[in-house]
Amino acid sequence: MAAFRGARSGGNVGRMRAITIPRPGGPEALTWSEVPDPVAGDGEVVVEVAATAVNRADLLQRQGFYDPPPGASPYPGLECAGRITEVGSGVTGWAVGDEVCALLAGGGYAQKVAVPFGQLLPVPKGVDLVTAAALPEVTATVWSNVFMVAHLRPGETLLVHGGSSGIGTMAVQLGKAVGAKVAVTAGSADKLAVCRDLGADILINYREQDFAELVTADVILDIMGAKYLARNLDALAVNGRLVVIGLQGGVKAELDLGALLRKRAAIAATSLRPRPAAEKAAIVAAVHEHVWPLIEAGTVRPVVDRALPVEKAAEAHRLVESSTHVGKVLLTM
């Protein structure tokens, strides 16, 4: 694995354990290994990890399809919660012992991780430390895309594909919190029931129904990509905004530009992991300002399917690959 910022090399090297991927493959490729401790660089802190969460990006990394950005930790894990054990130069507002959750470019599947301090969030009041690991990636993804990119407004309709996923469950709640009407797609009655309990107004079983015939949406949050492109465009309202954040349904599709023009619609495609630290810090600051008060008031809550010990990371990956979970799957240290 490539060297990364924050890893000690040579001399008196501390050791921790992390999930490594010696070679791409199935869940069995995940290996609980001894590796060098991270050290806080300029503008960074080291967090002793209490828990992390499994995201589909981790599955892609394990398969060899999604390398970490240059300089990031080579270990999987895009978020974590824990306690600060080391503070680097240039860090303000944080101290050793603080309980935090953090948005990461990698490294959550480890006992310790170095994090730029702009990507830290305090653990919300009323949320325990382990459960807080379910929050950074979904809140940052949903707020940055649905609100900072697509500018969802009160009274508009938001369509969320994969409504019972970690991102989906957060999008439903935040959409309702700002006064939008929320439609969801999911693959079973049980998953749709969860979405209904979170506030979804329109429930669509994608195995039996065509969402493009049932809803007209001002904003669509899409995880499918190519497979849904044409129908997403059909479902968009005039002046609608489609935000693509996943490619589970493929990467290439034909686009009817005439329909796009007639609807005066917009399509955006975004990713969070490779963004520069300054951009991530701006998103995290917006999440702290707008989302954290909703969580602390009980209006929005993290949805956790289960928590497994990190040594069972392979089992957790199989679970997420099967799409039988609802909300987030956590790994505890």
N, C-alpha and C positions, 0 to 999 in steps of 0.2 A: 504494500500500500504506500501511496505517496506521503511524503512528509506534509504536515499541516501546521498552520499557525497555532502556537500555544503548546506544542508537544516538546517536552524536554528531550535532549539528546546528549548522551555522554555524561560523565561525571556521576554525581550521586543522584541516581534517577529513582523517583518514586514509582510504584507500580499499582495499578488498579486492574479491574476487569471490565471488559466490554464485549459486546457482540460484534464479531468480525465476520467478513465474508471472504475467506481465502480464495474461493473461485465461485463464479456465478452458478446458480442452480435453483433447485426447489427449496422448500423451507428447511430441509436437512442441511443446507449449505451454511446456515447460521451457526456460528461457533462461539462459545463462551470462553474468552481467551484472556490471558494476562498481557497487558499493554502498558506503555509509559503513561504516567500521570500527565494531564494537561497543566499548563502554568498560565496565569493571567498575563496577557500582553497589554500594551498600552490601550486604555479604553475598555478593558475587559475585566470580568470577574470570573472566578471558578465557582461552579455550583456543584455541591454534592447532591446527586440525583436521588430523589425519593421515588419518583415514577416518571414514566414516559408514555407515549401513546403510539399505536400502530396506524400509519397512514398508507394509502396506496402507493405513494412515492417510495416508501420503504420496500414494498414488494417489487417495484420496478428496479430499484437499486440492487436488490438481492439477485434479480434475474440478469443483471448486467446491462440494463437499458437506461439507467438514469444515474450517471456519475455525480458525486457532490461537486459544487462549484469550486474553482481553484482556491486553495487556502483553507477550505472547510475541513472539519473532521471527516475521516473516511468511514466512520461508523454510522449506521442508520439512526434515525430518530430526529424528527423535525420540531420537537417540543419537549419540555420537561417541567417538573416542579421539584423544588428542593431548597437547600439552604446555602447561602454564600459562605465559602470557606477561605477565599482569597480575593483581594481587591487590587487591581493593577493601577498603574499611574494614570492620571487623567480622568479617573472615575469620580463622579459626583452623585450624591443622593442615595448611595447604597453603602452598607457596612457589613462586615463579617457577622454572620448569625442571622441576617435577614432571611425570612421565608419568601420565596419568589416563584413565579413560573416564567417561562422564557420561550420565545420563538427562536428556533435554531436553523442553521443551514445543514446541520448534521451533528451526530454525536450524542443523541439522547439515550441510545441503548448502551449506556456506560455508567459506571459509578460516579464519575465526575465529568464535567464538560466546561470548556471555556466559552464565554458568551459576551458579545459586545453589550455594554451596559444599556444602550438605547433599545435593546430587545427584551429587557426585563420588565415584568409587571409584578406588582404586589399580589399576594394571594388574596382574592376577594373575601371580605367579611362574610362568614357563614358557609364558606367552602373549605373542606379539609385539604391538607397538603397533597395527598395522593390524587384526589378528584380534580384539583387545580391543573393537573397535567393534561386534562381533556380540553382545556380552554384556549391556549395560545394560537394554535394553527387554525382552528375553526373560526374563532372570532376574527382573527386577522384576515383570513380568506374571505369570509362573508362581508365584513365591513368594507374592506378595500374594493371588492367587486360590485356588490349590490348598491353600496352607498357612495363610495368615492369615484367609481367608474360609471355606474349606470344611474346614479342619482335617483334612486327610488323615492317617491314622494307619498305623503298620506293620500289615501283614496285611490291610488293606483293598484293594479293587480300584478303580483309577483308569482311566476311559475317556477317551482323548484323541482328539478329532476333528481331522483334519488332522495326523496324527502325523509327517509328513515336513517340515512347515513349520518355520520358525525357532522359534516357540513350541512346536510339537509335539515337536521333537527335544529341547528342553530339558526339557519336562514329562516325557517318557519317562525321561530320565536321573535327574531329581530324584525322580520317583516310585519308581524302583528303588533309589535311594540311601537312601531312608528305609524300605525294606522293604515297599513295596506291590507288588501284582500289577498289571501295566499292560496294558491293551488299547488298540489304536489302530485308527482307520479311515484309509485312504488309497486312492488311485485306481488304483494299478498295482502289479504284482508287484515291480518295482524299488524303488519307494518303501517298500513293506512290508518288503523285505529290509533296507533301511537301518534301519528301526524295530526289526527283529529284532536287528540287530547292536548297536543301542544298548541292548537289554535288554527290549524289549517281549515279553510272554508270549502275547498273543492278537492275531492279525493278521486284520483284516477289510477286504476289498476292497469298498468301498461301492457300486461299480458292479455287483457281482454278488451281494452278500450283505446281509441286513438285520441290522444290529448289535443291534437290540432282541431278536432271536431267539437271539443268540449269547453275550451277556454280561449279567451283572447287576452293576452298578457302585455302589459307595458314593459315589464322586465322579465327576462328568462335567465336563470342561472343553470348552465348546462355542463354536465360532466361527460356527455356521450360523444360529442364531436360530430364526425362525418355522418354517422347513422341517423342523427336527428336533425341535421342542418335544414333540409327542405321543410320538414314539418314544423320546426321551430320558426322558420320564416312565415309559414302559413298561420301560426298561432300568434305572431306579433301584432300588436295594435299599431295604428298609425303613430309615428314617432316613437315606436318601440325600440328597446335596447336589448340585444342578445349578448350575454357574456359567456364565453366558452372557457372553462377552467379544467377540463379533462377530456381525454381521448379514448375512453373505454369502448366507443363504437367506431373507431378508426380515424384516420388522419386526412383522407381525401374524399371530397364530394363535389358535385356540381352545384353552383350557386346561380339562382335566377336573379340577375342584377336588375331586371325590369321590375320584379316584385319588390325588391329592396328599395328602388327609387320611388315606386308608387306609394309605398308606406312611409317614405322618408325615415327609414329605420337605420339603425347602426349596429354593427357587429364588432365586438372587441374580444380579443383572446389574451389572457394574462397568465402568468405564473408567478409564484411568490418566492420560491426557494433561491433562484439565482439573482434576485434583486440586490443592488448595493446596500450596505448597512445603513446608509443615510435614509434610503427609501423605506426600508423596513422599520427604522426608528420612527419615521413619520406615521406609518400605519399603526405601530404599537401605541404611539401617543394618542392617536385618534380613538383607538379601541379603549384605552384607559379613560379617556374623556367621555365617550358616548356609551360604551357597552358595560363597563364595570359598575356604574351606578344602577343599571338595570339588573345586573346579577345580584348586587348587594341588597336590592329592594325585593328580590324574589320574583321579579317579572320574567327574567330569563334564567335558565339553569342549565348546567352541563348535563348531558345525557350519556350515561356510561352503561354499556352492555355488561362488561365484567372486567375484573383485574386479575391478571395472572403473574406469577413470579417471572422475572426476566429469563430465568433458565428455561422457561417454556415458551420462548419467543417463536419457535417453529410452530407450536400449536396455535399461537395467536395469529401467525401469518396464514395458516390454513383456514382459520375461522374467518378472517377478513376476505380471503380469496373466495370463500364459499358464499359470501354476501348474506349469510343467515343472521348476522348480528344487527342490532339496532343501536345507533349512537356510536360511541367510542369504545375501543378495546385498549385497556391500559396494561403496561408492564411495570411491576414494582421491583425495586432493588432490595 
